[in-house]
Amino acid sequence: MSSTPPLSATDINTKPRKWLGVSVAAWITLGVSITVVLIVFMSDCNSITQSINMRAARQHIDAIAPRVLSAPGREQVTMSDYTGGRCGAIMVTGTVRDAAAATSLRDDIAATRPPTEVLFNVYSGAGEFPMWIQVDPIPAAK
């Protein structure tokens, strides 16, 4: 039985592995960082795009809400920025008289050329069981 001495710290190569003069760990970190940046900026909707769209929605609401919502029969309608839709939208909710009033509301908002998609959650009538009115979304102005 031959007896070999145990390895000491000086026997192990402690130099970091390098490729083109840069450590392998730095290359891996760079590769992962580039991948994350590409995924974030190349996707259709990410948190940056959504926050930009929601800021645009808020500014548009501030500009048009007093004028659009002041029409008779729209006292119970509100507009707010919304995380849904196509990466941030304007959400219009509330109660109007009837489907014609909902269509009029949609047309008035569409005439302002909103920068983001506009979604509607509108009901007609008051009372215990108001009826939901289907109002088509307004696509974002290009």
PyMOL commands that set and color helices and strands:
alter all, ss='L'
color gray80, all
select helices_A, chain A and resi 9-11+24-42+47-68+99-110
alter helices_A, ss='H'
color red, helices_A
select strands_A, chain A and resi 18-19+22-23+76-82+89-96+117-124+131-133
alter strands_A, ss='S'
color yellow, strands_A
deselect
rebuild
show_as cartoon
